[in-house]
Amino acid sequence: MLIEKRLSWTMFNRIAPTYDRANRWLSFGIDRYWRKRLVAQIPHKVGQTIVDLGTGTGDVLVALARRFRDRHLIGIDPAEDMLNLATPKVAKWGPQVQLKVGSADDIPLDACSVDALTMAFAIRNVPDVPRALQEMYRIMKPGGTACILEFSIPTNLLIKRLYLFYFRRIIPVFGGLISGDRAAYQYLNVSVEAFPYGQEFAELMKKAGFSEVTVISMTCGIASIYIGKR
Ligand SMILES: C[S@@+](CC[C@H](N)C(=O)[O-])C[C@H]1O[C@@H](n2cnc3c(N)ncnc32)[C@H](O)[C@@H]1O
């Protein structure tokens, strides 16, 4: 791997200033729809506290704030430069939205303190994924819902070929041009291709203790949402 996972969040500090623009252009805007669907998986009657892990520049947190206006929302990420970009976006929602520096494999929250949890395009960056899933389980209240969004690999052979060509050849070039950091966008396809998806990832969630685990495949399998209950 070009960039060690242990250090991936320092890479996100480097690309933070252009992160949102690169996302919109490279995904043709579809990333917004994926995040919206992620947030829609959380039941309306959810309790008081919702956490977004690997919150980055805060797009999921803003989508959560729109849907759950009166809840306590906490965004957590190890990359402070990403959080600095989230700060003005979440400011208009007032003190109900809070940002914290922290890693998903050592979440700075008490056991059984969270009613629902989201994580978008961040789990693959965590060095110890089973430990991160155990941490998610630890902080959730019984009955709570965890919703994880991550890239996956399409099963249709033709779509898979087009997708891998786009990820391997196009994204590093254009991501590199937008951000000035080609290695970061090479890491994207290496980390996505190496990461478990579909039932394989669902099994990891079950091993961490989650029940009723379901997988929603989106956009021909390019991205998937994993939902589990504590
Ligand atoms: C591709 S960005 C996704 C950000 C945001 N969730 C979104 O949807 O735009 C990946 C994020 O994972 C964060 N990250 C890296 N290592 C992490 C870790 N160990 N725990 C939690 N987040 C991590 C990075 O700092 C970065 O903000």
The ligand as an SDF file (V2000), in Angstrom:
LIG
                    3D

 27 29  0  0  0  0  0  0  0  0999 V2000
  -12.9160    9.9300    2.7980 C   0  0  0  0  0  0  0  0  0  0  0  0
  -12.9820   10.8520    4.2940 S   0  0  0  0  0  0  0  0  0  0  0  0
  -14.7080   10.7890    4.6780 C   0  0  0  0  0  0  0  0  0  0  0  0
  -15.1530   11.9810    5.4690 C   0  0  0  0  0  0  0  0  0  0  0  0
  -16.6510   12.1210    5.6630 C   0  0  0  0  0  0  0  0  0  0  0  0
  -17.1950   11.0630    6.4690 N   0  0  0  0  0  0  0  0  0  0  0  0
  -17.3850   12.2180    4.3580 C   0  0  0  0  0  0  0  0  0  0  0  0
  -18.3550   11.4880    4.1590 O   0  0  0  0  0  0  0  0  0  0  0  0
  -16.9920   13.0580    3.5300 O   0  0  0  0  0  0  0  0  0  0  0  0
  -12.2800    9.7260    5.4300 C   0  0  0  0  0  0  0  0  0  0  0  0
  -12.1440   10.2710    6.8310 C   0  0  0  0  0  0  0  0  0  0  0  0
  -11.6900    9.2070    7.6790 O   0  0  0  0  0  0  0  0  0  0  0  0
  -10.8900    9.8090    8.6660 C   0  0  0  0  0  0  0  0  0  0  0  0
  -10.1060    8.7980    9.3720 N   0  0  0  0  0  0  0  0  0  0  0  0
   -8.8640    8.3270    9.0970 C   0  0  0  0  0  0  0  0  0  0  0  0
   -8.4640    7.4740   10.0390 N   0  0  0  0  0  0  0  0  0  0  0  0
   -9.4810    7.3730   10.9300 C   0  0  0  0  0  0  0  0  0  0  0  0
   -9.6680    6.6800   12.1390 C   0  0  0  0  0  0  0  0  0  0  0  0
   -8.7210    5.8680   12.6250 N   0  0  0  0  0  0  0  0  0  0  0  0
  -10.8370    6.8430   12.8080 N   0  0  0  0  0  0  0  0  0  0  0  0
  -11.8020    7.6600   12.3290 C   0  0  0  0  0  0  0  0  0  0  0  0
  -11.6770    8.3620   11.1950 N   0  0  0  0  0  0  0  0  0  0  0  0
  -10.5300    8.2190   10.5000 C   0  0  0  0  0  0  0  0  0  0  0  0
  -10.0600   10.8130    7.8890 C   0  0  0  0  0  0  0  0  0  0  0  0
   -9.4380   11.7640    8.7180 O   0  0  0  0  0  0  0  0  0  0  0  0
  -11.1080   11.4000    6.9670 C   0  0  0  0  0  0  0  0  0  0  0  0
  -11.7100   12.5440    7.4970 O   0  0  0  0  0  0  0  0  0  0  0  0
  1  2  1  0
  2  3  1  0
  2 10  1  0
  3  4  1  0
  4  5  1  0
  5  6  1  0
  5  7  1  0
  7  8  2  0
  7  9  1  0
 10 11  1  0
 11 12  1  0
 11 26  1  0
 12 13  1  0
 13 14  1  0
 13 24  1  0
 14 15  1  0
 14 23  1  0
 15 16  2  0
 16 17  1  0
 17 18  1  0
 17 23  2  0
 18 19  1  0
 18 20  2  0
 20 21  1  0
 21 22  2  0
 22 23  1  0
 24 25  1  0
 24 26  1  0
 26 27  1  0
M  CHG  2   2   1   9  -1
M  END
$$$$
